[in-house]
Amino acid sequence: MSKNSFARSGSVLLAAIALAANVSSSQAVAQDKPAGASFVEEFDRLDTSRWYVSDGWSNGAHQNCAWSKKQVRVDGGKLQLGFEAAAAADRKFACGEIQTRARFGHGTYEVRMKAAEGSGFNSAFFTYIGPTDKKPHDEIDFEVLGKNPRQVQVNQYVGAKGGNEKLVDLDKKADAAFNDFAFIWEEGRLRYFVNSKLVHEVTDPRKIPSNPQKIFLSFWGSDTLKDWMGAFSYQGPRTMEVERVAFTAQGDDCQFPKSVACKLD
């Protein structure tokens, strides 16, 4: 996104940049009210009643691209978020992001996605809410850093405080195959899953967000966050692909056979 879980090497300054970035990214839809109903999105089309396409701004100096609706398309049952050398706003690169119009609370969040490879790139699935929405900065993340698509980073922010990063190894290289990422967010417990396997669990209430959040899918790059994302290297257009996104509200029946919500204890 637009936010950024600035890695262990990140300083207080980077955390501040992350907060500012997130605030910027949600400005366009700050007036929207939460709905929170369960849904499965398989991208037969881009449903603009559900999704807002980020367009015409960037999230701060750390981001070397600006969001452009031209980098968001649906083709063959897949959402495609692009990155290419093309003037957009005040940047020389354009990149793609969508975000839900509604906010969602406790439940199961799932994505089936293929990331893009390349140092300096970030393919992300996350939830976020912040000051522009008159709420604290809360966030839950899955981020594939293109410098190493054999791993995914999970992280969460509570009241703008992060520092909860964990890197998880992938059996299927994220830029070569679709992986299933999911988290189950409950009061007092947050669980992260990769390809249906539990990979991380958080039970410290100080590290679990409490505010309903919007769902984001984004693909972006950076020239400056080298310690975290690697040195930026552009070798032509790149694409992040998404086959499915789903939210199952706590207490609702699971919505498709492979959902981790079908296996809740």
C-alpha positions as CSV (number, residue, x, y, z in Angstrom):
1,M,0.0,0.0,0.0
2,S,0.8,2.6,0.6
3,K,1.7,2.3,4.1
4,N,4.5,0.4,4.9
5,S,5.5,-2.0,7.5
6,F,8.9,-0.6,7.7
7,A,11.1,-3.5,8.6
8,R,13.2,-4.1,11.7
9,S,15.7,-1.7,10.4
10,G,13.0,1.0,10.2
11,S,13.4,3.9,12.6
12,V,10.9,6.2,14.2
13,L,11.2,8.4,11.1
14,L,10.2,5.6,8.9
15,A,7.2,4.8,11.1
16,A,6.1,8.4,10.8
17,I,6.4,8.1,7.0
18,A,4.3,5.0,7.1
19,L,1.6,6.7,9.0
20,A,1.5,9.7,6.7
21,A,1.4,7.3,3.7
22,N,-1.6,5.5,5.0
23,V,-3.4,8.7,5.7
24,S,-2.8,9.9,2.2
25,S,-4.0,6.6,0.7
26,S,-7.4,6.7,2.4
27,Q,-8.3,10.3,1.8
28,A,-10.4,9.6,-1.2
29,V,-12.9,7.4,0.5
30,A,-12.8,8.8,4.1
31,Q,-16.5,9.6,4.0
32,D,-17.6,6.1,3.4
33,K,-19.5,4.2,6.1
34,P,-18.7,0.6,7.2
35,A,-20.8,-2.3,6.0
36,G,-18.8,-5.3,7.1
37,A,-20.8,-8.1,5.4
38,S,-19.2,-11.3,4.3
39,F,-18.3,-11.5,0.6
40,V,-16.3,-13.4,-2.0
41,E,-14.7,-11.5,-4.9
42,E,-13.5,-13.5,-7.8
43,F,-13.0,-10.6,-10.2
44,D,-15.3,-11.5,-13.0
45,R,-15.5,-7.7,-13.3
46,L,-14.3,-4.8,-11.2
47,D,-17.3,-4.0,-8.9
48,T,-16.9,-0.3,-8.2
49,S,-19.7,-0.4,-5.7
50,R,-17.3,-2.5,-3.5
51,W,-13.9,-1.3,-4.7
52,Y,-12.5,2.2,-5.0
53,V,-9.6,2.6,-7.4
54,S,-6.8,4.8,-6.1
55,D,-5.9,7.4,-8.8
56,G,-3.9,10.6,-9.0
57,W,-1.7,10.7,-5.9
58,S,1.3,9.0,-4.2
59,N,1.8,8.1,-0.6
60,G,4.9,10.2,0.2
61,A,8.5,10.7,-0.9
62,H,9.3,7.0,-0.1
63,Q,7.0,5.8,-3.0
64,N,8.4,6.3,-6.5
65,C,5.1,5.8,-8.3
66,A,1.7,7.4,-8.2
67,W,-1.5,5.5,-8.2
68,S,-3.1,5.3,-11.6
69,K,-6.4,3.8,-12.7
70,K,-4.7,2.8,-15.9
71,Q,-2.7,0.3,-13.8
72,V,-5.8,-1.5,-12.5
73,R,-7.6,-4.0,-14.8
74,V,-9.6,-7.2,-14.7
75,D,-8.9,-9.9,-17.2
76,G,-9.7,-13.6,-17.3
77,G,-11.0,-13.7,-13.8
78,K,-8.0,-12.0,-12.3
79,L,-7.3,-8.5,-10.9
80,Q,-4.1,-7.1,-12.4
81,L,-2.2,-4.3,-10.7
82,G,0.6,-2.9,-12.8
83,F,3.7,-0.9,-12.5
84,E,5.4,0.8,-15.4
85,A,7.4,3.8,-16.5
86,A,4.6,6.3,-17.2
87,A,4.1,9.8,-16.0
88,A,1.5,9.9,-13.2
89,A,0.9,12.9,-10.9
90,D,4.4,14.0,-9.9
91,R,6.1,10.6,-10.5
92,K,7.7,9.0,-13.5
93,F,6.2,5.6,-12.6
94,A,2.6,4.6,-12.4
95,C,1.3,1.8,-10.1
96,G,-2.0,0.2,-9.1
97,E,-4.1,-0.1,-5.9
98,I,-7.7,-0.8,-5.0
99,Q,-9.4,-0.5,-1.6
100,T,-12.8,-1.4,-0.3
101,R,-15.4,1.3,0.3
102,A,-16.6,-0.4,3.4
103,R,-14.8,-1.2,6.6
104,F,-14.7,-4.7,8.1
105,G,-14.3,-6.1,11.6
106,H,-13.6,-9.4,13.3
107,G,-13.5,-12.3,10.9
108,T,-11.5,-14.2,8.3
109,Y,-9.7,-12.3,5.5
110,E,-8.3,-14.2,2.5
111,V,-6.5,-13.6,-0.8
112,R,-5.2,-15.8,-3.5
113,M,-2.5,-13.8,-5.3
114,K,0.7,-14.0,-7.4
115,A,3.3,-11.3,-6.5
116,A,5.7,-9.5,-8.8
117,E,9.5,-10.2,-8.6
118,G,12.0,-7.4,-8.4
119,S,14.1,-5.6,-5.9
120,G,12.4,-2.4,-4.6
121,F,8.9,-3.7,-5.2
122,N,6.1,-4.5,-2.8
123,S,3.0,-6.7,-3.6
124,A,0.6,-6.2,-0.7
125,F,-2.7,-7.5,0.8
126,F,-3.7,-5.7,4.0
127,T,-6.3,-3.9,6.0
128,Y,-6.0,-0.3,7.2
129,I,-7.8,2.6,9.0
130,G,-6.3,5.9,10.2
131,P,-6.6,9.5,11.2
132,T,-8.3,10.6,7.9
133,D,-11.1,8.3,8.9
134,K,-11.1,9.8,12.4
135,K,-9.6,6.6,13.8
136,P,-6.2,5.6,15.1
137,H,-3.8,4.0,12.6
138,D,-4.6,0.3,12.8
139,E,-3.3,-2.2,10.2
140,I,-2.8,-5.9,9.4
141,D,-0.4,-6.9,6.6
142,F,0.7,-9.5,4.2
143,E,3.6,-8.1,2.0
144,V,5.8,-9.8,-0.5
145,L,9.0,-7.9,-1.1
146,G,10.1,-8.6,-4.6
147,K,13.8,-8.8,-3.6
148,N,12.9,-12.2,-2.1
149,P,9.7,-13.8,-3.4
150,R,10.4,-16.9,-1.4
151,Q,9.1,-15.2,1.7
152,V,6.1,-13.1,2.8
153,Q,6.2,-10.6,5.7
154,V,3.3,-10.4,8.1
155,N,2.9,-7.4,10.5
156,Q,0.3,-5.3,12.3
157,Y,0.1,-1.8,13.6
158,V,-1.9,-0.7,16.7
159,G,-2.4,3.0,17.2
160,A,0.4,3.7,14.7
161,K,2.8,1.4,16.6
162,G,4.3,-1.4,14.5
163,G,7.5,-3.4,15.0
164,N,5.6,-6.8,14.8
165,E,7.2,-8.1,11.6
166,K,7.7,-11.8,10.9
167,L,9.1,-13.3,7.7
168,V,7.5,-16.6,6.6
169,D,9.1,-18.9,4.1
170,L,7.0,-20.0,1.1
171,D,6.9,-23.5,-0.5
172,K,5.7,-21.9,-3.7
173,K,7.7,-18.9,-5.0
174,A,5.4,-15.9,-4.8
175,D,6.1,-14.6,-8.3
176,A,5.9,-18.0,-9.9
177,A,2.7,-19.4,-8.4
178,F,-0.5,-18.3,-6.7
179,N,-0.3,-18.5,-2.9
180,D,-3.2,-18.3,-0.4
181,F,-2.7,-15.8,2.4
182,A,-5.3,-15.4,5.2
183,F,-5.7,-14.0,8.7
184,I,-8.3,-14.6,11.3
185,W,-8.9,-11.5,13.5
186,E,-10.7,-12.0,16.7
187,E,-10.9,-10.1,20.0
188,G,-7.7,-11.3,21.8
189,R,-6.3,-13.4,19.0
190,L,-4.9,-12.8,15.5
191,R,-3.8,-15.8,13.4
192,Y,-1.9,-15.7,10.1
193,F,-2.1,-18.5,7.5
194,V,-0.1,-19.4,4.4
195,N,-1.6,-22.0,2.0
196,S,-4.0,-23.0,4.9
197,K,-1.1,-23.6,7.3
198,L,-1.0,-21.5,10.6
199,V,2.3,-19.6,10.5
200,H,2.0,-17.0,13.2
201,E,-0.3,-16.3,16.2
202,V,-0.6,-13.1,18.3
203,T,-2.4,-13.2,21.6
204,D,-1.0,-10.0,23.3
205,P,-4.0,-7.6,23.2
206,R,-1.6,-4.7,22.9
207,K,-0.5,-6.0,19.5
208,I,-4.0,-6.7,18.1
209,P,-5.9,-3.9,16.2
210,S,-9.4,-3.0,17.5
211,N,-10.9,-0.7,14.8
212,P,-12.8,-1.9,11.7
213,Q,-10.6,-1.4,8.6
214,K,-10.7,-1.2,4.8
215,I,-9.2,-4.0,2.7
216,F,-6.4,-3.0,0.3
217,L,-4.6,-4.6,-2.6
218,S,-1.6,-2.7,-3.9
219,F,1.6,-2.9,-5.9
220,W,4.2,-0.2,-5.6
221,G,7.9,0.6,-5.6
222,S,10.5,2.6,-3.7
223,D,13.9,4.2,-4.5
224,T,14.6,5.0,-0.8
225,L,13.6,2.1,1.4
226,K,16.6,0.0,0.4
227,D,17.2,-1.6,3.8
228,W,13.7,-3.0,3.8
229,M,12.7,-3.5,0.1
230,G,16.1,-3.6,-1.6
231,A,17.7,-1.3,-4.2
232,F,15.1,-0.4,-6.8
233,S,15.7,-2.0,-10.2
234,Y,13.3,-1.3,-13.1
235,Q,13.5,-3.7,-16.0
236,G,10.2,-3.2,-17.6
237,P,6.5,-3.4,-16.6
238,R,5.5,-5.7,-13.8
239,T,2.2,-7.1,-12.6
240,M,0.7,-8.4,-9.4
241,E,-2.3,-10.7,-9.9
242,V,-5.2,-11.6,-7.6
243,E,-7.7,-14.4,-8.3
244,R,-9.8,-14.1,-5.2
245,V,-10.4,-11.9,-2.1
246,A,-12.9,-12.9,0.6
247,F,-14.1,-11.7,4.0
248,T,-16.1,-14.0,6.3
249,A,-17.6,-12.2,9.3
250,Q,-17.1,-13.9,12.6
251,G,-20.0,-16.3,13.2
252,D,-20.9,-16.6,9.5
253,D,-20.6,-19.9,7.6
254,C,-17.5,-20.4,5.4
255,Q,-18.0,-19.4,1.8
256,F,-15.9,-21.6,-0.3
257,P,-14.4,-25.1,0.2
258,K,-10.8,-24.1,0.6
259,S,-11.4,-21.2,3.0
260,V,-9.6,-21.4,6.3
261,A,-12.9,-20.3,7.9
262,C,-14.1,-23.8,7.2
263,K,-11.5,-25.1,9.6
264,L,-12.0,-22.8,12.5
265,D,-11.6,-24.4,16.0
